[in-house]
């Protein structure tokens, strides 16, 4: 069983220490993706939108992408059965 890895990541201008059993590379890539998504969504938002609201919106968008990917994967499995 793998140990705990830690990375320091900058997401939307804030620095976070992220710990987990995933590889340091994977955790850094995930953090970079979240940063990219927050920055993209933030461009279209008024300056009055809080970081918390932007983070929730980003989480909903990423969850929607995951949901869509899982649906496509399930459909491909059924087609190939």
Buried (B, 14 or more C-beta within 10 A) or exposed (E): EEEEBEBEBEBBEEEEEBEBEBEEEEBBBBBEBBBEBBBEBBEEEEEEEEEEEBBEBBEEBBEEEEEEEEEEEEEEEEEEE
